[in-house]
Amino acid sequence: MPNYDLGILITLNIGLTLVGILGTAIGLITMSRMLGRQLREIQLTGERVANICERIDVRLRRSFPNIGDDLL
C-alpha cells in the first residue's frame, strides 16, 4: 500500500472521529437543554398543585372547622 493511500485513510479516520465527537457534543448539549426545560416545567406544575392543595385545605377548614381533630 503506497504512503499516499495510507495518508488518505488516516486523514479520513481523523475526520470521522472529529465528526463523531462534534455530534456527541451537540447531542449532549441538546439533551441538557431539554432536561432543563423539563425540570422547570415539573417545578411549575408542583407549585400549581401545592397552590390548589392549599386552596382545598382552606375550603375544607371553613366547611369543617374541626377536621383536624377528626384526623388525629
N, C-alpha and C positions, 0 to 999 in steps of 0.2 A: 504494500500500500504506500503510495507516494506521500511525502510530507504535506503536500498541498491538500489532499483529501482528508488527512488526519486533522489538519488545522481547521478545515471547514466543519468537521464533526465536533471538534472541541468547542468552536465558536457557537455552533447550534446548541450544544449541550448547555453552555453557559447562558445563552439567550433564553432557552426554555426554562431553565432553573430560575432566572430572574423574573420571567413572566409568572411562574408559579408562586414565587414569593410575593410579588406585587398583587396577584389575585387573592392570595390568602390574606394579605394585609387589608385589602379593600373589603373582603368578606367579613373580617373581624370587626372593622370599624362600623360597617353597616349593621351587624348584629348588636354591637354595643349601643348604637343609637336607638335601635328598635327596642332593646331591653330598657333603656332609659325612659322611653315613651310609655312602655307598658307599666313600669313601676310608678310613674306619675299618675297614670290612669287608675291604677289599683289604689293609690293613696287617696285620690279624689273620691273614688267610689266608697272607700272606707269612711271618709269624712261624711259623705252623704248619708250612709247607713247609720252612723253614730248620731247624726242630727235627727234623723227620723226616729231612732230609738228614744232619744231624749224627749221629743215631742209626744210620743206614745206614752212614755213614763209620766209626763206632766198630766196628760189627759186622764190616765188611769188613776193617778193620785187625787185628781179633782173629783172624779166619779166615785172612787172608793178610798176615802181618807185612811182607813185602817188596813190597807192592802199589805203594808209591811209587816203588820202583826200576824196576818194570816200565813205569810210565807215562812215565818220563823217557827 
